[in-house]
Amino acid sequence: MKVAIITGAAAGIGAATARRFRDDGYRLVLADIDVSGAEAIAGELDALPMRCDVSDESDVAALIDAAMKAYGRIDCMINNAGILGAVGPIGKTPAEDYRKAMSIMSDGVFYGIKHASNAMEDGGVILNTASIAGIGAWSNHSYTAAKHAVVALTRSSAVELAPRNIRVNAVAPGNVVTQITISLTGSEEAAVERAMSRNPLPHVCTAEDIAASFAFLAGSEARGITGQVLVVDSGLSAIPIPAS
Ligand code: NAD
């Protein structure tokens, strides 16, 4: 039996990843600040739901403890919870918005790596949800800074944890239609249209596409991969910079 913890599991990419990992035979601990959402998906997948605010270190420590008490091991930790944060010029970005984005997506990933790796005794896999904003830039400064931190933590912890056979990787999605992109565009149709108008491939990545990448990185076929960022964005980040 393999055990995986997923944060931000109540919706979107986290929920799709929970379904995929359940299909792949994992026992799951599904964490979210939205406890009723976590309970709903945990009921569907015979998993353990946990209320967890990933920006609070004691919540993340309690999540790891609960997984160890329930199953006695953690094979895979997926630090996925995230928010959109304020979109707009840096001169108008409120400091509290910047702090909130950093506390959930940077501090939250730091706490997840720290406490999960402390509990992993026979190796393991830690996966983080980055973004193409974490390898380039986007006009949402709080989000971009937080996702760069996710990539940085993925790389720095991967090398340190490698001798303990703990692999740490990230997936960097482009535009995936979830509540985050719908809140940006106003509707699901507008989110699809926005993605289709930008993506080189005539495909809008789905939450299941991201889940499949997590499943690959968690599995033994990825045993030689650590400290890497797998970009899943229908080619968006590969668009060449225009020659002036
Ligand atoms: P979503 O809004 O559907 O899901 C995010 C989940 O995180 C929600 O269930 C929410 O309740 C939870 N969450 C928010 N704050 C939390 C906190 N403090 N503690 C615990 N849980 C919290 O959005 P999604 O698109 O599925 O987002 C999942 C991840 O994917 C995020 O890290 C996001 O930045 C990243 N991402 C999404 C896209 C996209 O296009 N949708 C692109 C790149 C990266």
py3Dmol code that shows the C-alpha trace and the ligand (Angstrom):
import py3Dmol

protein = """\
ATOM      1  CA  MET A   1       0.000   0.000   0.000  1.00  0.00           C
ATOM      2  CA  LYS A   2       1.229   3.475  -0.892  1.00  0.00           C
ATOM      3  CA  VAL A   3       0.057   6.608   0.867  1.00  0.00           C
ATOM      4  CA  ALA A   4      -0.236  10.084  -0.642  1.00  0.00           C
ATOM      5  CA  ILE A   5      -1.178  13.422   0.908  1.00  0.00           C
ATOM      6  CA  ILE A   6      -2.608  16.107  -1.368  1.00  0.00           C
ATOM      7  CA  THR A   7      -3.176  19.720  -0.300  1.00  0.00           C
ATOM      8  CA  GLY A   8      -5.753  21.855  -2.067  1.00  0.00           C
ATOM      9  CA  ALA A   9      -7.553  18.577  -2.760  1.00  0.00           C
ATOM     10  CA  ALA A  10     -11.126  19.870  -2.572  1.00  0.00           C
ATOM     11  CA  ALA A  11     -11.224  21.220  -6.137  1.00  0.00           C
ATOM     12  CA  GLY A  12      -9.530  21.591  -9.508  1.00  0.00           C
ATOM     13  CA  ILE A  13      -6.079  20.071  -9.990  1.00  0.00           C
ATOM     14  CA  GLY A  14      -5.952  18.672  -6.431  1.00  0.00           C
ATOM     15  CA  ALA A  15      -9.274  16.840  -6.801  1.00  0.00           C
ATOM     16  CA  ALA A  16      -8.294  15.425 -10.211  1.00  0.00           C
ATOM     17  CA  THR A  17      -4.964  14.286  -8.740  1.00  0.00           C
ATOM     18  CA  ALA A  18      -6.778  12.608  -5.854  1.00  0.00           C
ATOM     19  CA  ARG A  19      -8.962  10.648  -8.302  1.00  0.00           C
ATOM     20  CA  ARG A  20      -5.939   9.653 -10.400  1.00  0.00           C
ATOM     21  CA  PHE A  21      -3.885   8.516  -7.389  1.00  0.00           C
ATOM     22  CA  ARG A  22      -6.847   6.551  -6.034  1.00  0.00           C
ATOM     23  CA  ASP A  23      -7.111   4.817  -9.432  1.00  0.00           C
ATOM     24  CA  ASP A  24      -3.372   4.109  -9.166  1.00  0.00           C
ATOM     25  CA  GLY A  25      -3.941   2.350  -5.827  1.00  0.00           C
ATOM     26  CA  TYR A  26      -2.840   4.955  -3.262  1.00  0.00           C
ATOM     27  CA  ARG A  27      -4.493   5.488   0.101  1.00  0.00           C
ATOM     28  CA  LEU A  28      -5.103   9.201   0.392  1.00  0.00           C
ATOM     29  CA  VAL A  29      -5.127  12.000   2.933  1.00  0.00           C
ATOM     30  CA  LEU A  30      -6.949  14.926   1.341  1.00  0.00           C
ATOM     31  CA  ALA A  31      -6.330  18.343   2.874  1.00  0.00           C
ATOM     32  CA  ASP A  32      -7.916  21.687   2.189  1.00  0.00           C
ATOM     33  CA  ILE A  33      -8.892  24.878   3.980  1.00  0.00           C
ATOM     34  CA  ASP A  34     -12.347  24.129   2.538  1.00  0.00           C
ATOM     35  CA  VAL A  35     -13.131  21.272   4.901  1.00  0.00           C
ATOM     36  CA  SER A  36     -16.559  20.420   3.455  1.00  0.00           C
ATOM     37  CA  GLY A  37     -14.993  20.185  -0.017  1.00  0.00           C
ATOM     38  CA  ALA A  38     -12.253  17.916   1.343  1.00  0.00           C
ATOM     39  CA  GLU A  39     -14.857  15.749   3.087  1.00  0.00           C
ATOM     40  CA  ALA A  40     -16.913  15.432  -0.096  1.00  0.00           C
ATOM     41  CA  ILE A  41     -14.031  14.142  -2.216  1.00  0.00           C
ATOM     42  CA  ALA A  42     -12.689  12.006   0.629  1.00  0.00           C
ATOM     43  CA  GLY A  43     -16.130  10.359   0.861  1.00  0.00           C
ATOM     44  CA  GLU A  44     -16.024   9.617  -2.872  1.00  0.00           C
ATOM     45  CA  LEU A  45     -12.508   8.111  -2.683  1.00  0.00           C
ATOM     46  CA  ASP A  46     -12.599   6.399   0.729  1.00  0.00           C
ATOM     47  CA  ALA A  47      -9.886   8.790   1.899  1.00  0.00           C
ATOM     48  CA  LEU A  48      -9.071  10.672   5.092  1.00  0.00           C
ATOM     49  CA  PRO A  49     -10.162  14.340   4.917  1.00  0.00           C
ATOM     50  CA  MET A  50      -8.268  16.999   6.864  1.00  0.00           C
ATOM     51  CA  ARG A  51      -8.915  20.688   7.397  1.00  0.00           C
ATOM     52  CA  CYS A  52      -5.540  22.300   6.824  1.00  0.00           C
ATOM     53  CA  ASP A  53      -4.524  25.885   6.162  1.00  0.00           C
ATOM     54  CA  VAL A  54      -1.140  25.339   4.522  1.00  0.00           C
ATOM     55  CA  SER A  55       0.005  28.829   5.520  1.00  0.00           C
ATOM     56  CA  ASP A  56      -0.082  27.697   9.170  1.00  0.00           C
ATOM     57  CA  GLU A  57       2.896  25.487  10.050  1.00  0.00           C
ATOM     58  CA  SER A  58       1.067  23.804  12.939  1.00  0.00           C
ATOM     59  CA  ASP A  59      -1.750  22.760  10.569  1.00  0.00           C
ATOM     60  CA  VAL A  60       0.757  21.191   8.154  1.00  0.00           C
ATOM     61  CA  ALA A  61       2.569  19.417  11.013  1.00  0.00           C
ATOM     62  CA  ALA A  62      -0.805  18.086  12.233  1.00  0.00           C
ATOM     63  CA  LEU A  63      -1.617  16.880   8.701  1.00  0.00           C
ATOM     64  CA  ILE A  64       1.583  14.837   8.518  1.00  0.00           C
ATOM     65  CA  ASP A  65       0.958  13.434  12.028  1.00  0.00           C
ATOM     66  CA  ALA A  66      -2.590  12.429  11.074  1.00  0.00           C
ATOM     67  CA  ALA A  67      -1.345  10.604   7.961  1.00  0.00           C
ATOM     68  CA  MET A  68       1.301   8.759   9.993  1.00  0.00           C
ATOM     69  CA  LYS A  69      -1.243   7.794  12.667  1.00  0.00           C
ATOM     70  CA  ALA A  70      -3.774   6.597  10.072  1.00  0.00           C
ATOM     71  CA  TYR A  71      -1.450   4.728   7.697  1.00  0.00           C
ATOM     72  CA  GLY A  72       2.011   4.536   9.329  1.00  0.00           C
ATOM     73  CA  ARG A  73       3.844   5.854   6.264  1.00  0.00           C
ATOM     74  CA  ILE A  74       3.910   8.633   3.669  1.00  0.00           C
ATOM     75  CA  ASP A  75       5.098   7.773   0.168  1.00  0.00           C
ATOM     76  CA  CYS A  76       4.082  10.933  -1.642  1.00  0.00           C
ATOM     77  CA  MET A  77       3.367  14.505  -0.532  1.00  0.00           C
ATOM     78  CA  ILE A  78       1.742  16.806  -3.076  1.00  0.00           C
ATOM     79  CA  ASN A  79       1.949  20.484  -2.126  1.00  0.00           C
ATOM     80  CA  ASN A  80      -0.727  21.855  -4.415  1.00  0.00           C
ATOM     81  CA  ALA A  81      -2.891  24.407  -2.555  1.00  0.00           C
ATOM     82  CA  GLY A  82      -2.930  27.842  -4.154  1.00  0.00           C
ATOM     83  CA  ILE A  83      -4.802  31.051  -4.806  1.00  0.00           C
ATOM     84  CA  LEU A  84      -4.849  33.584  -7.622  1.00  0.00           C
ATOM     85  CA  GLY A  85      -4.044  36.741  -5.674  1.00  0.00           C
ATOM     86  CA  ALA A  86      -4.272  40.269  -7.041  1.00  0.00           C
ATOM     87  CA  VAL A  87      -3.749  40.793 -10.770  1.00  0.00           C
ATOM     88  CA  GLY A  88      -2.455  44.213 -11.759  1.00  0.00           C
ATOM     89  CA  PRO A  89       0.428  46.663 -11.652  1.00  0.00           C
ATOM     90  CA  ILE A  90       2.999  46.270  -8.896  1.00  0.00           C
ATOM     91  CA  GLY A  91       2.386  49.864  -7.851  1.00  0.00           C
ATOM     92  CA  LYS A  92      -1.182  48.936  -6.989  1.00  0.00           C
ATOM     93  CA  THR A  93      -0.542  45.504  -5.456  1.00  0.00           C
ATOM     94  CA  PRO A  94      -1.471  45.614  -1.767  1.00  0.00           C
ATOM     95  CA  ALA A  95       1.288  44.383   0.551  1.00  0.00           C
ATOM     96  CA  GLU A  96      -1.209  42.127   2.328  1.00  0.00           C
ATOM     97  CA  ASP A  97      -2.060  40.439  -0.993  1.00  0.00           C
ATOM     98  CA  TYR A  98       1.634  39.795  -1.591  1.00  0.00           C
ATOM     99  CA  ARG A  99       2.022  38.366   1.943  1.00  0.00           C
ATOM    100  CA  LYS A 100      -1.056  36.157   1.532  1.00  0.00           C
ATOM    101  CA  ALA A 101       0.140  34.682  -1.761  1.00  0.00           C
ATOM    102  CA  MET A 102       3.600  34.068  -0.322  1.00  0.00           C
ATOM    103  CA  SER A 103       2.208  32.556   2.879  1.00  0.00           C
ATOM    104  CA  ILE A 104       0.034  30.011   1.033  1.00  0.00           C
ATOM    105  CA  MET A 105       2.149  29.141  -1.998  1.00  0.00           C
ATOM    106  CA  SER A 106       5.718  29.700  -0.765  1.00  0.00           C
ATOM    107  CA  ASP A 107       5.522  29.170   3.021  1.00  0.00           C
ATOM    108  CA  GLY A 108       2.941  26.390   2.502  1.00  0.00           C
ATOM    109  CA  VAL A 109       5.248  24.471   0.162  1.00  0.00           C
ATOM    110  CA  PHE A 110       8.180  25.004   2.552  1.00  0.00           C
ATOM    111  CA  TYR A 111       6.161  23.567   5.477  1.00  0.00           C
ATOM    112  CA  GLY A 112       4.986  20.651   3.331  1.00  0.00           C
ATOM    113  CA  ILE A 113       8.509  19.710   2.229  1.00  0.00           C
ATOM    114  CA  LYS A 114       9.888  20.182   5.745  1.00  0.00           C
ATOM    115  CA  HIS A 115       7.362  18.068   7.644  1.00  0.00           C
ATOM    116  CA  ALA A 116       6.784  15.398   4.991  1.00  0.00           C
ATOM    117  CA  SER A 117      10.512  14.785   4.505  1.00  0.00           C
ATOM    118  CA  ASN A 118      11.004  14.516   8.283  1.00  0.00           C
ATOM    119  CA  ALA A 119       8.369  11.744   8.334  1.00  0.00           C
ATOM    120  CA  MET A 120       9.650   9.813   5.287  1.00  0.00           C
ATOM    121  CA  GLU A 121      11.829   7.009   6.610  1.00  0.00           C
ATOM    122  CA  ASP A 122      12.400   4.846   3.502  1.00  0.00           C
ATOM    123  CA  GLY A 123      12.576   7.472   0.796  1.00  0.00           C
ATOM    124  CA  GLY A 124       9.610   9.054  -0.886  1.00  0.00           C
ATOM    125  CA  VAL A 125       8.380  11.566  -3.411  1.00  0.00           C
ATOM    126  CA  ILE A 126       7.490  15.221  -2.889  1.00  0.00           C
ATOM    127  CA  LEU A 127       5.670  17.017  -5.683  1.00  0.00           C
ATOM    128  CA  ASN A 128       4.880  20.719  -5.828  1.00  0.00           C
ATOM    129  CA  THR A 129       2.455  22.624  -8.021  1.00  0.00           C
ATOM    130  CA  ALA A 130       4.412  25.479  -9.578  1.00  0.00           C
ATOM    131  CA  SER A 131       3.193  27.393 -12.652  1.00  0.00           C
ATOM    132  CA  ILE A 132       4.633  28.768 -15.860  1.00  0.00           C
ATOM    133  CA  ALA A 133       4.584  32.021 -13.825  1.00  0.00           C
ATOM    134  CA  GLY A 134       7.298  30.350 -11.735  1.00  0.00           C
ATOM    135  CA  ILE A 135       9.675  29.945 -14.685  1.00  0.00           C
ATOM    136  CA  GLY A 136       8.870  33.208 -16.457  1.00  0.00           C
ATOM    137  CA  ALA A 137       6.849  36.213 -15.368  1.00  0.00           C
ATOM    138  CA  TRP A 138       3.224  37.267 -15.258  1.00  0.00           C
ATOM    139  CA  SER A 139       1.410  40.493 -14.462  1.00  0.00           C
ATOM    140  CA  ASN A 140       0.407  39.089 -11.089  1.00  0.00           C
ATOM    141  CA  HIS A 141       3.427  39.910  -8.987  1.00  0.00           C
ATOM    142  CA  SER A 142       2.429  38.120  -5.780  1.00  0.00           C
ATOM    143  CA  TYR A 143       1.658  34.898  -7.668  1.00  0.00           C
ATOM    144  CA  THR A 144       4.803  35.093  -9.814  1.00  0.00           C
ATOM    145  CA  ALA A 145       7.039  35.625  -6.770  1.00  0.00           C
ATOM    146  CA  ALA A 146       5.395  32.773  -4.865  1.00  0.00           C
ATOM    147  CA  LYS A 147       5.690  30.334  -7.786  1.00  0.00           C
ATOM    148  CA  HIS A 148       9.358  31.216  -8.324  1.00  0.00           C
ATOM    149  CA  ALA A 149       9.816  30.316  -4.659  1.00  0.00           C
ATOM    150  CA  VAL A 150       8.113  26.953  -5.314  1.00  0.00           C
ATOM    151  CA  VAL A 151      10.632  26.216  -8.086  1.00  0.00           C
ATOM    152  CA  ALA A 152      13.523  27.351  -5.858  1.00  0.00           C
ATOM    153  CA  LEU A 153      12.419  25.133  -2.947  1.00  0.00           C
ATOM    154  CA  THR A 154      11.943  22.202  -5.335  1.00  0.00           C
ATOM    155  CA  ARG A 155      15.534  22.488  -6.532  1.00  0.00           C
ATOM    156  CA  SER A 156      17.203  23.289  -3.200  1.00  0.00           C
ATOM    157  CA  SER A 157      15.471  20.532  -1.236  1.00  0.00           C
ATOM    158  CA  ALA A 158      15.887  17.931  -4.017  1.00  0.00           C
ATOM    159  CA  VAL A 159      19.668  17.933  -3.740  1.00  0.00           C
ATOM    160  CA  GLU A 160      19.687  17.821   0.042  1.00  0.00           C
ATOM    161  CA  LEU A 161      17.113  15.024   0.267  1.00  0.00           C
ATOM    162  CA  ALA A 162      18.502  12.921  -2.598  1.00  0.00           C
ATOM    163  CA  PRO A 163      20.829  10.817  -0.386  1.00  0.00           C
ATOM    164  CA  ARG A 164      17.728   9.739   1.581  1.00  0.00           C
ATOM    165  CA  ASN A 165      16.115   8.663  -1.724  1.00  0.00           C
ATOM    166  CA  ILE A 166      13.490  11.382  -1.479  1.00  0.00           C
ATOM    167  CA  ARG A 167      12.792  12.847  -4.925  1.00  0.00           C
ATOM    168  CA  VAL A 168      11.403  16.392  -5.163  1.00  0.00           C
ATOM    169  CA  ASN A 169       9.907  17.672  -8.414  1.00  0.00           C
ATOM    170  CA  ALA A 170       7.380  20.261  -9.556  1.00  0.00           C
ATOM    171  CA  VAL A 171       4.767  20.436 -12.278  1.00  0.00           C
ATOM    172  CA  ALA A 172       4.285  23.843 -13.887  1.00  0.00           C
ATOM    173  CA  PRO A 173       0.830  24.089 -15.467  1.00  0.00           C
ATOM    174  CA  GLY A 174      -0.116  26.713 -18.024  1.00  0.00           C
ATOM    175  CA  ASN A 175      -3.797  27.622 -18.273  1.00  0.00           C
ATOM    176  CA  VAL A 176      -6.025  24.953 -16.779  1.00  0.00           C
ATOM    177  CA  VAL A 177      -9.746  25.625 -16.461  1.00  0.00           C
ATOM    178  CA  THR A 178     -10.409  25.620 -12.699  1.00  0.00           C
ATOM    179  CA  GLN A 179     -11.856  28.146 -10.247  1.00  0.00           C
ATOM    180  CA  ILE A 180      -8.583  30.087 -10.451  1.00  0.00           C
ATOM    181  CA  THR A 181      -8.802  30.730 -14.209  1.00  0.00           C
ATOM    182  CA  ILE A 182     -12.579  31.118 -14.111  1.00  0.00           C
ATOM    183  CA  SER A 183     -12.229  33.860 -11.474  1.00  0.00           C
ATOM    184  CA  LEU A 184      -9.727  35.565 -13.774  1.00  0.00           C
ATOM    185  CA  THR A 185     -11.912  35.509 -16.878  1.00  0.00           C
ATOM    186  CA  GLY A 186     -15.447  35.488 -15.440  1.00  0.00           C
ATOM    187  CA  SER A 187     -16.682  32.199 -16.940  1.00  0.00           C
ATOM    188  CA  GLU A 188     -15.576  28.721 -17.991  1.00  0.00           C
ATOM    189  CA  GLU A 189     -16.206  29.574 -21.667  1.00  0.00           C
ATOM    190  CA  ALA A 190     -14.070  32.721 -21.423  1.00  0.00           C
ATOM    191  CA  ALA A 191     -11.289  30.738 -19.684  1.00  0.00           C
ATOM    192  CA  VAL A 192     -11.292  28.153 -22.501  1.00  0.00           C
ATOM    193  CA  GLU A 193     -11.355  30.869 -25.158  1.00  0.00           C
ATOM    194  CA  ARG A 194      -8.462  32.763 -23.502  1.00  0.00           C
ATOM    195  CA  ALA A 195      -6.354  29.583 -23.326  1.00  0.00           C
ATOM    196  CA  MET A 196      -7.164  28.528 -26.908  1.00  0.00           C
ATOM    197  CA  SER A 197      -6.245  31.967 -28.255  1.00  0.00           C
ATOM    198  CA  ARG A 198      -2.767  31.725 -26.684  1.00  0.00           C
ATOM    199  CA  ASN A 199      -1.751  28.059 -26.693  1.00  0.00           C
ATOM    200  CA  PRO A 200       0.345  26.785 -29.630  1.00  0.00           C
ATOM    201  CA  LEU A 201      -1.343  23.374 -29.318  1.00  0.00           C
ATOM    202  CA  PRO A 202      -5.077  23.380 -30.019  1.00  0.00           C
ATOM    203  CA  HIS A 203      -5.642  21.947 -26.555  1.00  0.00           C
ATOM    204  CA  VAL A 204      -6.561  23.457 -23.220  1.00  0.00           C
ATOM    205  CA  CYS A 205      -4.778  21.470 -20.522  1.00  0.00           C
ATOM    206  CA  THR A 206      -7.126  19.802 -18.084  1.00  0.00           C
ATOM    207  CA  ALA A 207      -6.720  19.102 -14.396  1.00  0.00           C
ATOM    208  CA  GLU A 208      -6.424  15.429 -15.441  1.00  0.00           C
ATOM    209  CA  ASP A 209      -3.410  16.299 -17.644  1.00  0.00           C
ATOM    210  CA  ILE A 210      -1.680  17.761 -14.596  1.00  0.00           C
ATOM    211  CA  ALA A 211      -2.710  14.758 -12.479  1.00  0.00           C
ATOM    212  CA  ALA A 212      -1.154  12.430 -15.078  1.00  0.00           C
ATOM    213  CA  SER A 213       2.156  14.276 -14.809  1.00  0.00           C
ATOM    214  CA  PHE A 214       2.064  13.968 -11.022  1.00  0.00           C
ATOM    215  CA  ALA A 215       1.315  10.254 -11.396  1.00  0.00           C
ATOM    216  CA  PHE A 216       4.318   9.817 -13.692  1.00  0.00           C
ATOM    217  CA  LEU A 217       6.660  11.758 -11.383  1.00  0.00           C
ATOM    218  CA  ALA A 218       5.439   9.776  -8.358  1.00  0.00           C
ATOM    219  CA  GLY A 219       6.060   6.432 -10.047  1.00  0.00           C
ATOM    220  CA  SER A 220       9.131   4.255 -10.426  1.00  0.00           C
ATOM    221  CA  GLU A 221       9.586   5.207 -14.093  1.00  0.00           C
ATOM    222  CA  ALA A 222      10.632   8.636 -12.801  1.00  0.00           C
ATOM    223  CA  ARG A 223      13.170   7.163 -10.357  1.00  0.00           C
ATOM    224  CA  GLY A 224      16.015   9.097 -12.007  1.00  0.00           C
ATOM    225  CA  ILE A 225      14.249  12.457 -11.931  1.00  0.00           C
ATOM    226  CA  THR A 226      14.680  14.950  -9.096  1.00  0.00           C
ATOM    227  CA  GLY A 227      14.944  18.713  -8.760  1.00  0.00           C
ATOM    228  CA  GLN A 228      13.080  19.223 -12.029  1.00  0.00           C
ATOM    229  CA  VAL A 229      10.090  21.219 -13.233  1.00  0.00           C
ATOM    230  CA  LEU A 230       7.805  19.506 -15.736  1.00  0.00           C
ATOM    231  CA  VAL A 231       5.979  22.147 -17.769  1.00  0.00           C
ATOM    232  CA  VAL A 232       2.484  21.151 -18.945  1.00  0.00           C
ATOM    233  CA  ASP A 233       1.134  24.142 -20.869  1.00  0.00           C
ATOM    234  CA  SER A 234       0.259  23.190 -24.473  1.00  0.00           C
ATOM    235  CA  GLY A 235       3.462  24.950 -25.557  1.00  0.00           C
ATOM    236  CA  LEU A 236       2.612  28.379 -24.145  1.00  0.00           C
ATOM    237  CA  SER A 237       5.964  28.980 -22.449  1.00  0.00           C
ATOM    238  CA  ALA A 238       7.849  27.859 -25.579  1.00  0.00           C
ATOM    239  CA  ILE A 239       6.599  30.750 -27.732  1.00  0.00           C
ATOM    240  CA  PRO A 240       9.724  32.524 -29.030  1.00  0.00           C
ATOM    241  CA  ILE A 241      10.446  36.056 -27.921  1.00  0.00           C
ATOM    242  CA  PRO A 242       9.638  38.224 -30.972  1.00  0.00           C
ATOM    243  CA  ALA A 243      12.685  39.620 -32.834  1.00  0.00           C
ATOM    244  CA  SER A 244      11.903  43.279 -32.162  1.00  0.00           C
TER     245      SER A 244
END
"""
ligand_1 = """\
44
NAD
P -8.697 25.666 -7.413
O -9.114 26.993 -6.889
O -9.684 24.837 -8.134
O -8.085 24.770 -6.224
C -7.259 25.327 -5.228
C -7.573 24.630 -3.912
O -6.656 25.134 -2.913
C -8.997 24.942 -3.406
O -9.661 23.746 -3.057
C -8.760 25.840 -2.201
O -9.757 25.729 -1.175
C -7.399 25.349 -1.716
N -6.715 26.324 -0.866
C -6.618 27.672 -1.031
N -5.956 28.220 -0.004
C -5.619 27.213 0.830
C -4.926 27.150 2.060
N -4.460 28.257 2.672
N -4.748 25.938 2.642
C -5.240 24.814 2.074
N -5.929 24.817 0.916
C -6.110 25.998 0.298
O -7.435 25.977 -8.347
P -6.414 25.005 -9.111
O -6.199 25.632 -10.433
O -6.802 23.599 -9.018
O -5.098 25.293 -8.255
C -4.264 24.245 -7.771
C -2.821 24.682 -7.918
O -2.509 24.797 -9.313
C -2.487 26.040 -7.301
O -1.247 25.975 -6.637
C -2.390 26.944 -8.505
O -1.572 28.067 -8.300
C -1.795 25.982 -9.525
N -1.901 26.389 -10.912
C -3.112 26.479 -11.516
C -3.181 26.878 -12.848
C -4.491 27.011 -13.569
O -4.482 27.472 -14.711
N -5.600 26.608 -12.988
C -2.010 27.172 -13.551
C -0.788 27.071 -12.902
C -0.743 26.665 -11.578
"""
view = py3Dmol.view(width=600, height=400)
view.addModel(protein, "pdb")
view.setStyle({"model": 0}, {"cartoon": {"style": "trace"}})
view.addModel(ligand_1, "xyz")
view.setStyle({"model": 1}, {"stick": {}})
view.zoomTo()
view.show()
